[in-house]
Amino acid sequence: MQRDPDSSYDCAFLDDAVTDGRVAHGTSVREQYASDESPHTGRVPDAVVWPASTDEVAAVLEAANDRGVPVTPRSGGSGLEGNAIPSAGGIVLSTAEIGGIEVSPEDMQATVGAGVVYDDLNERLASHGLRFAPGISSGDVATIGGMVATNASGFNAVRYGETRDHVRRLEVVTADGRVVDCGRDVVKTSAGYSLKDLFVGSEGTLGVVTEVTLGLVGIPEYRRAALVTFPSRVDASGAVADAIGSALVPGAIEFIDTTAIKMLNAYHDDVSFEERPTLIIELHANNSGIEEDLAFAKAICEDHGMLSWEAAGEENLDDIWQARRDKYPATQSYREGWEVALVGDVVVPISRYPDIVEEVSRVSEELDLLTSCVGHAGDGNLHFTSLVDPDNEEMVERAHELNERVVRKAIALGGTSTGEHGVGIGKRQFMDEEHGQAIDLMRSVKETFDPNGILNPGKVLPDA
């Protein structure tokens, strides 16, 4: 359903759907919900609403659907592809007030409200020796509902998988206000179509997730890590491909190029890295065999020309990972007055990881851009970030050209345009190229779940 981009909507009906004044019609509040953390252009919604329960979400959606008012679900607002920007105006529906954590340690699962923040959940789970494992960098703001919506993952996905791999059951409200349970509170089921897997990664275009039952993993007894430097990007990424190909199962392997290292060093006073292409290798185990695995990883790195190997103890491991989490603000602050044009997020087959790393370097040099790379290399995920003068339109265009060329290269290598940030606004243009005729089936699914097209319009699927 095509919508007039300049439409505005009367949202006075929200005052009857949600009590306690949890609706904002005033300009100053609405402006705060016009954008997310992405560089994509925002739009001020006509209203913002904070339902505190599934029933209230259902009331909002039923009323909005009856009136044809667009609804953009939002949680932590930490998305990098414009997933939560209300492109068609209408209502921003925040799930931030939908809390609650119920832990079942004996079943190694937890039932969680969509508004629960990732780090807060893991802090609660730690007392049971458990955690929700994907390991995202924005865990202090990202919520479980948002992670489900984008199928988020991060540092630890190479060992533990993405959000999808841990979702057992979802409570979802459809566009017309029906409340649906998808999945069961068990490890596996073969009963019927897996609707929960349709909702995971759908970015609020098929329904609004209000509650999630997650499978958990134990906190590893042993963690060992090393900072490893190499002569070149190709050497470092080649070591990653060989390590995974040799059946080593790390807790994380993170790639950081020299430019990114320089940015982190400039940003941090208390952590200093050698300015060379670097891998952070972390291993997890519940037995003493971890030292043998670490020695094996070192031998692989030596085969790829390793320059240095610095073991990281438990006492400074968290500081190293915090420095890596700060890559985005470190980039933003690296050159005064310049900004991040966008954050690339591609994935390729692990054997092609050196190829995609080299492609970013080659195109960046050709287009004369200051581009840094980091990546969850163990699962083939690479992030690339160009820093630009926002007043230089031609430079900004070059950054977008770099993104387009690298994404198309990733797809040509058998990979994907987005590994964990979702499609949102930024990756819609690549969906036909990546999925071909399957896009027609996706449109059919969208029309079945949301025939009036009110749920997060302008996201995921390209215009027909």
C-alpha positions as CSV (number, residue, x, y, z in Angstrom):
1,M,0.0,0.0,0.0
2,Q,1.5,3.3,-1.1
3,R,1.1,6.2,1.2
4,D,1.3,10.0,0.7
5,P,4.7,10.9,2.2
6,D,3.2,14.3,3.4
7,S,0.2,12.9,5.1
8,S,-0.6,13.8,8.7
9,Y,-3.0,11.9,11.0
10,D,-5.4,12.7,13.8
11,C,-4.2,10.5,16.7
12,A,-6.6,11.8,19.4
13,F,-8.0,8.2,19.7
14,L,-4.8,7.2,21.5
15,D,-6.0,8.9,24.7
16,D,-8.8,6.3,24.9
17,A,-6.5,3.3,24.1
18,V,-3.8,4.0,26.7
19,T,-4.4,5.4,30.2
20,D,-2.3,7.4,32.6
21,G,-1.3,10.0,30.0
22,R,1.2,7.8,28.3
23,V,0.6,9.5,25.0
24,A,2.5,12.5,23.6
25,H,0.9,14.9,21.1
26,G,3.3,17.8,21.8
27,T,5.9,18.8,19.3
28,S,8.9,18.7,21.6
29,V,8.4,15.1,22.6
30,R,7.5,14.0,19.1
31,E,10.7,15.4,17.7
32,Q,12.7,13.2,20.0
33,Y,11.2,10.1,18.2
34,A,11.8,11.3,14.7
35,S,15.1,9.5,14.3
36,D,17.1,6.6,15.6
37,E,20.9,6.1,15.8
38,S,21.2,5.8,12.0
39,P,22.3,8.6,9.7
40,H,19.0,8.3,7.7
41,T,16.7,11.4,7.6
42,G,14.1,11.4,10.3
43,R,10.5,12.3,10.3
44,V,8.4,13.7,13.2
45,P,5.5,11.4,14.0
46,D,2.0,12.7,14.7
47,A,2.0,11.1,18.2
48,V,4.0,8.8,20.5
49,V,2.5,6.2,22.7
50,W,4.0,4.1,25.5
51,P,1.7,1.1,26.1
52,A,2.6,-0.9,29.3
53,S,0.9,-4.2,28.4
54,T,0.0,-6.5,25.6
55,D,-3.6,-5.5,25.9
56,E,-2.7,-1.8,25.5
57,V,-0.7,-2.6,22.4
58,A,-3.6,-4.5,21.0
59,A,-6.0,-1.6,21.7
60,V,-3.6,0.9,19.9
61,L,-3.2,-1.3,16.9
62,E,-6.8,-2.2,16.5
63,A,-7.8,1.5,16.6
64,A,-5.0,2.5,14.3
65,N,-5.8,-0.2,11.8
66,D,-9.5,0.8,11.7
67,R,-8.4,4.3,10.9
68,G,-5.6,3.5,8.5
69,V,-3.0,5.2,10.7
70,P,0.6,4.0,10.3
71,V,2.4,2.6,13.4
72,T,6.1,2.4,13.8
73,P,7.2,0.1,16.6
74,R,10.3,1.3,18.6
75,S,12.2,0.0,21.5
76,G,15.7,1.2,22.4
77,G,16.1,3.4,19.2
78,S,19.7,2.1,18.8
79,G,19.1,0.8,15.2
80,L,21.6,1.8,12.5
81,E,19.4,1.3,9.4
82,G,16.5,3.6,10.2
83,N,14.4,0.7,11.4
84,A,12.5,2.9,13.9
85,I,12.1,6.1,11.8
86,P,8.4,6.8,11.3
87,S,8.8,7.3,7.5
88,A,5.1,7.6,6.9
89,G,4.3,9.7,10.0
90,G,1.5,8.5,12.2
91,I,2.3,6.8,15.5
92,V,5.5,5.8,17.1
93,L,4.6,2.9,19.5
94,S,7.3,2.5,22.1
95,T,7.6,-0.9,23.9
96,A,10.0,0.5,26.4
97,E,7.4,0.3,29.2
98,I,6.7,-3.4,28.7
99,G,9.0,-5.0,31.3
100,G,9.2,-8.1,33.4
101,I,11.7,-10.9,33.7
102,E,10.7,-14.4,34.8
103,V,13.6,-16.8,34.9
104,S,13.3,-20.6,34.9
105,P,16.9,-21.8,35.7
106,E,16.0,-25.5,35.6
107,D,14.7,-25.1,32.0
108,M,17.6,-22.7,31.1
109,Q,15.1,-20.1,29.8
110,A,13.6,-16.7,30.7
111,T,10.3,-15.1,29.7
112,V,11.0,-11.4,29.1
113,G,9.0,-8.2,28.2
114,A,9.9,-6.5,25.0
115,G,11.2,-3.4,26.7
116,V,13.8,-5.2,28.9
117,V,17.3,-3.9,28.1
118,Y,19.8,-6.6,27.1
119,D,22.5,-5.8,29.7
120,D,19.9,-5.6,32.4
121,L,18.6,-9.0,31.5
122,N,22.1,-10.5,31.7
123,E,22.8,-8.8,35.0
124,R,19.7,-10.5,36.4
125,L,20.6,-13.9,34.8
126,A,24.1,-13.8,36.2
127,S,23.0,-14.8,39.7
128,H,21.7,-18.1,38.1
129,G,25.0,-18.7,36.2
130,L,23.2,-18.0,33.0
131,R,23.1,-15.5,30.1
132,F,21.5,-14.6,26.9
133,A,24.5,-15.0,24.6
134,P,24.5,-13.1,21.3
135,G,26.7,-10.3,22.7
136,I,25.7,-7.0,21.1
137,S,27.7,-3.8,21.4
138,S,24.8,-1.6,22.2
139,G,23.6,-3.8,25.1
140,D,23.2,-0.9,27.5
141,V,20.3,0.5,25.4
142,A,19.1,-2.2,23.0
143,T,16.0,-4.1,24.2
144,I,14.9,-7.6,23.7
145,G,12.0,-6.6,21.5
146,G,14.3,-4.7,19.2
147,M,16.8,-7.6,19.1
148,V,14.0,-9.9,18.0
149,A,12.8,-7.4,15.5
150,T,16.2,-7.1,13.7
151,N,17.5,-10.6,14.6
152,A,20.4,-8.9,16.3
153,S,23.7,-10.5,17.2
154,G,27.2,-9.6,17.9
155,F,30.6,-10.7,19.3
156,N,29.5,-14.1,20.5
157,A,27.3,-15.2,17.5
158,V,30.1,-17.3,16.1
159,R,29.7,-19.7,19.0
160,Y,26.2,-19.2,20.3
161,G,24.3,-18.0,17.2
162,E,22.0,-15.0,16.6
163,T,18.9,-13.9,18.5
164,R,16.7,-16.2,16.3
165,D,18.6,-19.3,17.6
166,H,17.5,-18.6,21.1
167,V,13.9,-17.6,20.6
168,R,11.5,-20.3,21.8
169,R,8.2,-18.5,22.0
170,L,6.8,-15.1,21.0
171,E,3.8,-13.2,22.1
172,V,2.9,-10.9,19.1
173,V,0.1,-8.4,18.4
174,T,-1.0,-8.4,14.8
175,A,-2.0,-5.3,12.9
176,D,-5.7,-5.7,13.6
177,G,-5.1,-6.2,17.4
178,R,-5.1,-10.0,17.7
179,V,-2.7,-11.4,20.3
180,V,-1.0,-14.5,19.0
181,D,1.4,-17.0,20.7
182,C,4.0,-18.4,18.3
183,G,6.2,-21.3,19.4
184,R,6.4,-23.2,22.6
185,D,8.5,-23.0,25.8
186,V,10.5,-26.0,24.7
187,V,13.8,-26.6,22.9
188,K,12.2,-28.0,19.8
189,T,8.9,-28.5,18.1
190,S,7.7,-29.8,14.7
191,A,4.1,-28.7,15.1
192,G,2.9,-26.5,12.2
193,Y,4.5,-23.6,10.4
194,S,7.2,-21.8,12.4
195,L,5.4,-18.4,12.6
196,K,7.9,-17.2,15.3
197,D,10.6,-17.3,12.7
198,L,8.6,-15.1,10.4
199,F,8.3,-12.5,13.1
200,V,12.0,-12.6,14.1
201,G,13.8,-10.2,11.9
202,S,10.6,-8.7,10.4
203,E,11.3,-5.3,12.0
204,G,7.8,-4.7,13.2
205,T,6.3,-5.0,9.7
206,L,4.2,-8.1,10.5
207,G,3.4,-7.5,14.1
208,V,4.6,-6.1,17.4
209,V,6.4,-8.4,19.8
210,T,5.4,-7.9,23.4
211,E,6.9,-10.9,25.2
212,V,9.7,-13.4,24.4
213,T,10.7,-16.7,25.9
214,L,14.5,-17.1,25.4
215,G,16.7,-20.1,25.7
216,L,19.8,-19.4,27.8
217,V,23.4,-20.7,28.1
218,G,25.6,-21.2,31.0
219,I,28.3,-18.6,31.8
220,P,31.6,-20.3,30.8
221,E,33.8,-21.4,33.7
222,Y,37.0,-20.4,31.7
223,R,37.6,-17.5,29.4
224,R,40.9,-17.0,27.6
225,A,41.7,-14.4,25.1
226,A,44.6,-12.8,23.1
227,L,45.3,-9.7,21.1
228,V,47.0,-10.8,17.9
229,T,48.6,-8.4,15.3
230,F,49.4,-9.1,11.6
231,P,51.3,-7.5,8.8
232,S,48.2,-6.9,6.7
233,R,44.4,-7.1,6.6
234,V,44.6,-10.1,4.3
235,D,46.9,-12.0,6.8
236,A,44.5,-11.3,9.7
237,S,41.4,-12.2,7.8
238,G,43.0,-15.3,6.4
239,A,43.8,-16.5,9.9
240,V,40.1,-16.2,10.7
241,A,39.0,-18.3,7.8
242,D,41.5,-21.0,8.6
243,A,40.6,-21.0,12.3
244,I,36.9,-21.5,11.6
245,G,37.7,-24.0,8.9
246,S,39.8,-26.1,11.3
247,A,36.7,-26.6,13.5
248,L,38.0,-24.3,16.3
249,V,34.8,-22.9,18.0
250,P,35.8,-19.6,19.6
251,G,33.6,-17.5,21.9
252,A,34.5,-14.6,19.6
253,I,36.9,-13.6,16.9
254,E,36.9,-9.9,16.2
255,F,38.8,-8.2,13.4
256,I,39.9,-4.6,13.8
257,D,41.9,-2.8,11.0
258,T,44.6,-0.3,11.5
259,T,42.5,2.8,11.0
260,A,39.9,1.6,13.6
261,I,42.8,0.9,16.0
262,K,44.0,4.5,15.6
263,M,40.5,5.8,16.3
264,L,40.2,3.6,19.4
265,N,43.6,4.7,20.7
266,A,42.6,8.4,20.2
267,Y,39.4,7.9,22.0
268,H,40.6,6.0,25.1
269,D,43.2,7.0,27.6
270,D,43.2,3.7,29.5
271,V,43.5,1.2,26.7
272,S,46.2,1.3,24.0
273,F,46.5,-1.1,21.1
274,E,49.4,-1.7,18.7
275,E,48.5,0.1,15.5
276,R,48.4,-2.9,13.1
277,P,45.6,-5.1,11.8
278,T,44.4,-7.0,14.9
279,L,42.3,-9.9,16.0
280,I,40.7,-10.3,19.4
281,I,40.4,-14.1,19.9
282,E,38.4,-15.3,22.9
283,L,37.8,-18.9,23.8
284,H,35.2,-20.4,26.3
285,A,35.2,-23.7,28.0
286,N,34.1,-25.5,31.2
287,N,37.2,-27.7,31.3
288,S,41.0,-27.3,31.3
289,G,41.2,-28.1,27.5
290,I,40.9,-24.4,26.8
291,E,44.7,-23.9,27.0
292,E,45.2,-26.5,24.2
293,D,42.7,-24.6,22.1
294,L,44.4,-21.4,22.7
295,A,47.8,-22.9,21.6
296,F,46.1,-24.2,18.5
297,A,44.7,-20.8,17.7
298,K,48.2,-19.3,18.1
299,A,49.7,-21.8,15.7
300,I,47.1,-20.9,13.1
301,C,48.0,-17.2,13.5
302,E,51.7,-18.0,13.2
303,D,51.0,-19.7,9.9
304,H,49.6,-16.3,8.7
305,G,52.5,-14.2,9.6
306,M,51.5,-13.2,13.1
307,L,53.6,-10.3,14.5
308,S,52.6,-10.4,18.1
309,W,50.5,-12.4,20.5
310,E,49.4,-10.7,23.8
311,A,47.4,-12.9,26.2
312,A,44.6,-11.1,27.9
313,G,43.7,-12.1,31.5
314,E,40.3,-12.0,33.1
315,E,41.3,-8.7,34.8
316,N,41.5,-6.7,31.6
317,L,39.4,-8.7,29.2
318,D,36.3,-6.6,29.9
319,D,38.2,-3.4,29.3
320,I,39.3,-4.7,25.9
321,W,35.8,-5.5,24.9
322,Q,34.5,-2.2,26.2
323,A,37.0,-0.4,24.0
324,R,35.8,-2.4,21.0
325,R,32.2,-1.5,21.9
326,D,33.2,2.1,21.7
327,K,34.2,1.9,18.1
328,Y,31.2,3.9,16.9
329,P,31.7,6.9,19.2
330,A,35.4,6.7,18.7
331,T,34.8,7.1,14.9
332,Q,32.4,10.0,15.4
333,S,34.9,11.9,17.5
334,Y,38.0,11.2,15.4
335,R,37.8,14.3,13.2
336,E,36.1,17.4,14.5
337,G,33.1,18.4,12.5
338,W,33.0,15.2,10.5
339,E,30.4,12.5,10.8
340,V,29.8,8.8,10.1
341,A,28.1,8.6,6.7
342,L,26.7,5.1,7.5
343,V,27.7,1.8,9.1
344,G,28.2,-1.1,6.7
345,D,27.0,-4.5,7.8
346,V,27.7,-7.3,5.3
347,V,28.3,-11.1,5.8
348,V,30.1,-13.4,3.4
349,P,31.0,-17.1,3.5
350,I,33.9,-17.4,5.9
351,S,36.3,-18.5,3.1
352,R,35.6,-15.2,1.3
353,Y,36.3,-13.0,4.3
354,P,39.7,-11.9,3.1
355,D,38.0,-10.9,-0.2
356,I,35.4,-8.6,1.3
357,V,38.0,-7.0,3.6
358,E,40.2,-6.3,0.7
359,E,37.2,-5.0,-1.3
360,V,36.5,-2.3,1.3
361,S,40.1,-1.2,1.3
362,R,40.3,-1.1,-2.5
363,V,37.1,0.9,-3.0
364,S,37.9,3.2,-0.1
365,E,41.3,4.0,-1.6
366,E,39.8,4.5,-5.1
367,L,37.1,6.9,-3.7
368,D,39.6,8.7,-1.4
369,L,37.6,8.0,1.8
370,L,38.6,7.6,5.4
371,T,37.1,4.2,6.1
372,S,37.7,1.9,9.1
373,C,36.7,-1.7,9.5
374,V,35.8,-4.0,12.4
375,G,33.9,-7.2,12.2
376,H,32.6,-10.3,14.0
377,A,34.9,-12.1,11.7
378,G,34.2,-15.6,13.0
379,D,30.8,-15.6,11.3
380,G,31.9,-13.6,8.3
381,N,30.4,-10.3,9.4
382,L,32.2,-7.1,8.5
383,H,31.3,-3.5,9.5
384,F,32.8,-0.6,7.6
385,T,32.4,3.0,8.4
386,S,33.3,6.1,6.3
387,L,33.9,9.4,8.1
388,V,32.9,12.4,6.0
389,D,32.5,16.1,6.0
390,P,28.7,16.4,6.1
391,D,28.9,19.8,4.3
392,N,30.7,18.1,1.4
393,E,27.8,16.6,-0.6
394,E,30.2,15.0,-3.1
395,M,32.1,13.2,-0.3
396,V,28.9,12.0,1.2
397,E,27.8,10.6,-2.2
398,R,31.2,8.8,-2.4
399,A,30.6,7.1,1.0
400,H,27.2,5.9,-0.2
401,E,28.8,4.6,-3.4
402,L,31.3,2.7,-1.3
403,N,28.5,1.1,0.6
404,E,26.6,0.1,-2.5
405,R,29.7,-1.4,-4.2
406,V,30.7,-3.4,-1.1
407,V,27.2,-4.7,-0.5
408,R,26.9,-5.8,-4.1
409,K,30.2,-7.5,-3.8
410,A,29.1,-9.3,-0.7
411,I,25.9,-10.6,-2.4
412,A,28.0,-11.7,-5.4
413,L,30.2,-13.7,-3.1
414,G,27.2,-15.5,-1.8
415,G,26.7,-13.3,1.2
416,T,24.1,-10.9,2.5
417,S,23.5,-7.2,2.6
418,T,22.8,-7.1,6.3
419,G,24.0,-9.4,9.1
420,E,22.6,-7.9,12.2
421,H,21.4,-4.4,11.7
422,G,18.3,-5.3,9.7
423,V,17.1,-3.8,6.4
424,G,15.2,-0.7,7.6
425,I,15.5,2.1,5.1
426,G,19.1,1.7,4.1
427,K,19.1,-1.8,2.7
428,R,15.8,-2.0,0.9
429,Q,17.4,-1.2,-2.5
430,F,19.4,-4.5,-2.3
431,M,16.5,-6.8,-1.5
432,D,15.6,-7.8,-5.1
433,E,19.2,-8.5,-5.9
434,E,19.7,-10.7,-2.8
435,H,16.4,-12.5,-2.8
436,G,15.1,-12.6,-6.4
437,Q,11.6,-14.0,-6.9
438,A,11.3,-14.8,-3.2
439,I,10.5,-11.1,-2.7
440,D,7.1,-11.8,-4.2
441,L,6.4,-14.4,-1.5
442,M,7.5,-11.9,1.1
443,R,5.1,-9.3,-0.2
444,S,2.3,-11.9,0.0
445,V,3.2,-12.6,3.6
446,K,3.2,-8.9,4.4
447,E,-0.3,-8.5,2.8
448,T,-1.6,-11.4,4.7
449,F,-0.4,-10.1,8.1
450,D,-1.0,-6.4,7.5
451,P,-3.5,-5.9,4.6
452,N,-3.9,-2.2,5.3
453,G,-0.1,-1.6,5.4
454,I,-0.1,0.2,8.7
455,L,2.9,-1.6,10.3
456,N,6.2,0.2,9.9
457,P,5.6,1.2,6.2
458,G,8.6,2.0,4.1
459,K,10.8,-0.7,5.7
460,V,12.3,-4.1,4.6
461,L,10.5,-4.7,1.3
462,P,11.3,-2.5,-1.8
463,D,8.5,-0.7,-3.5
464,A,6.7,-2.9,-6.0
